[in-house]
Amino acid sequence: MPLVDWDSLRNLPPETIEVKIREILAKMTLDQKVRQMTGDETLLRGGISMLRRYNARPICAGTDPDLGIPPIAFTDGPRGVVMGSSTCFPVSIARGASWDPELEERIGEAIGIEARSQGANFFGGVCINLLRHPAWGRAQETYGEDPFHLGIMGVAFLTGVQKHIMACAKHYALNSIENTRMKVNVRVDERTLREVYLPHFKKCVDAGVSSIMGAYNKVNGDHCCENPHLLRDILKQEWAFSGFVISDFIQGVRDGKKAVNAGLDIEMPFRFRMKPSKLKKMVNRGTISEMQIDEAVLRILRQKLRFNGRGNPALYKREAIACSQHVSLAREAARKGIVLLKNVWSILPLKRTNIRKIAVLGKLASLPNIGDLGSSRVRPPYVVTPVEGLRNSCGNSIEVKYNPGVDLIQAVELAKTTDVAIIVAGFTHRDEGERLLYVGGDRESLRLRPADEKLILSIAQVNPRTIVVLEGGSAIIMESWKDLVAAILIVWYPGMEGGNAVADIIFGDANPCGKLPCVFPASENHLPFFDARAREIEYGYYHGYRLMDKQKIIPAFPFGFGLSYTTYSYNNLQVTPPMVSKNEGFQVSVDVTNTGSFSGEEIVQVYVGYSHSQKDRPLKELKGFQKIRLNPGETKTCKIDISVKDLAYFDPSQMSWVIEDLDYDVFVGPSSRPEDLLLSSVNVG
């Protein structure tokens, strides 16, 4: 009989969990404790299994049949469950472009169900690394460049997942260079760390995330999984994080003693530098203490018990994997993440009654292009390509002619004979993603390939009704051709139903409502310094729209920007109360009217500025947003609550947050572009 009857410990209240985990700990030997702190398999055995297929089954850690303690059973993400043949949702950057926390929570629920249906109880896919520079290869795995937006979307995702299983937020912290991620040392001052790179992790901790994954890179000289300032000082002590910390896989830990002393709780995925025999020797030698081991084990047991019995067992079955409901959700997510960047003459949506023949051009139009093939890879049962989606939508009423565009003369001749030319261009896993040998990694250029640019320029010359559909993981520079085409859509890597979603938008079966979660620059010179080969780099206070605001640079497409098939007007901006104390909040309200002829969803954005501050602060930064649905002619009053605490800056001299006594600028509108924003103010004092 196991020492612990785990089945009898279901759905315990928090106070009972705290009692039980200490009772269990008291029964454990040192050997049993240290086995909780590593993956179950050895590097050799587990490595061979992963070479065949990464995460083909749950990756387990802390299994103890003698005690009756189950493992954490890990599956990766974030665009779906990596195991089996699961639903492939659009990549996170696409879902970030939806600015829709309610939708993201539903996606989290679906992933939680599919993960548990395949034997996992722990999802490692809440990726909230800040997109500092759009060349970062894994930009597609996160939600965007703004810490407030990242935090809101990350919390929504983990909330959905944790209705069923444990979730892990990653990669903590400052992980935004891929090619040298194992060795780069990121230098950052304390204020920048606290204000720019950590707030989204803090939001996830406050929301009850079960686990945090440490990153590979160094921060100020220490690897993240061996960094006491990040793990002990900030995460565990200051933020009072009650969950456990795992390492990024294999190379996350370099020195087991340093890792334990810094506050790492589990080395994943194998028994390697923190294997049980090594940890036991360290305790016996006094280089780590049994008290530290006990702390780690309590954190692990706490989350295992917290989720023991959670959810509805009737939901977790093979039939739930890639079921029709989840596939439909993937299509909805793809539609809502598509951003319409340009639409002259209102060429979109296309009217089926006015079109007889469409040319679809570009190799990507017929490629199942769902993103990176690294640890986030999902293997769905099928993928709808753009040309397939367009053909599905057109049926027999419109002829869809496809040409890969390799032979430019043939492509041009086809475009001359069609009513509309749709070019699909962009990137694949070979250009960006997790670095695997010589594939993926950080992007070498933000421009399209020369062949793609030449195709666009050539087709635009012969067909004025040229539409460009862009696939990719972040910003794309398009200055050489964007003024010559009629319409531009960025669809990111749109998941298994992406082709159908693209057709839904192009033909107006859905109204585009996505907004950019990162600024699209006109030049790479307008971005922070980025070196994919860097062994050491300094991360400054400014990036993205904050940097461009500060330097008075006009981007090609601003943060928060996205067009619709309808139009909206903003009126009657009010801030109430106009004066607040530092421990209060205020409400921003604005009337939004759909002044066009399509029903649509608008994303109302609130920015706060610090023009009266004596400190170096951004001209404005996002502090609230809300998505509302409006029918033609309808007006709704959008109300967004702002906490004064979110207006604080971090003072390194006091190691504390400071709220200034001053008048704060309050901006409200459909994007971060100055001409789109109404202005008011609030006094804090």
Secondary structure, 3 states (H helix, E strand, C coil): CCCCCHHHHCCCCHHHHHHHHHHHHHHCCHHHHHHCCEECEEHHHHHHHHHHCCCCCCEEECCECCCCECCEEEECCCCCCCCCCCCCCCCHHHHHCCCCHHHHHHHHHHHHHHHHHCCCCEEEEEECCCCCCCCCCCHHHCCCCCHHHHHHHHHHHHHHHCCCCEEEEEEECCCCCCCCCCCCEEECCHHHHHHHHCHHHHHHHHCCCCEEEECCCEECCEEHHHCHHHHHHHHHHHCCCCCEEEECCCCCCCCHHHHHHHCCCEECCEECCCCHHHHHHHHHHCCCCHHHHHHHHHHHHHHHHHCCCCCCHHHCCHHHCCCHHHHHHHHHHHHHHCEEEEEHHHCCCCCHHHCCEEEEECHHHHCCCCCCCCCCCCCCCCCCCHHHHHHHHHCCCCEEEEECCCCHHHHHHHHHCCCEEEEEEECCCCCCEEEECCEEECCCCCECCHHHHHHHHHHHHHCCCEEEEEECCCCCECCCCHHHCCEEEECCCCCCCHHHHHHHHHCCCCCCCCCCCCCECCCHHHCCCCCCCCCEEECCCCCHHHHHHHCCCCCCECCCCCECCCCEEEEEEEEECCEECCCCEEEEEEEEEECCCCCEEEEEEEEEECCCCCCCCCCCEEEEEEEEEECCCCEEEEEEEEEHHHHCEEECCCCEEECCCEEEEEEEECCCCHHHCEEEEEEEC
